[in-house]
């Protein structure tokens, strides 16, 4: 059966969580999963769990660059090179997997850290049975049209807006 493309987008909480859940489900069914994360440092609670599950390979950038808007031009260039390498490795490993998750790839495309045309070329030329999940805010119309599943997470209320900081095990 042909693999499909999942897109979890929107301004609400739960995009990465949905991709983690999909990864756990796939691994539970004996599938091989590659979970690559952009713009995150790999220290969130779900990453440590994913690393412990047989069949899941986690890829994160060795260096954490912080928020894109706070980066200098030099840091942005360095981040683009590092995330480009991460994207290439995820695509290479993903070709031998059943599920490839590219967490925050949409945001990486929006900031020019990974080339959207390269992402689209990979999606269009991927092995037929490879399932791919993308997450991030504000996907382009092209990414939306490529996806077979599109789930939008919409924020109605979030504790951060009331000054409550992110909590370990809940938000990260």
Secondary structure, DSSP 8 states (H G I E B T S, - for coil): ----EEEEESSSTTHHHHHHHHHHHHHHTT--EEEEESSS-S-SHHHHHHHHSTTEEEEE-SS----GGG--HHHHHHHHHHHHHHHHHHHHHHTTSSEEEEETHHHHHHTTSS-HHHHHHHHHHS-TT-EEEEEESS--HHHHHH-SEEEE---S--GGGGT----TTTT-
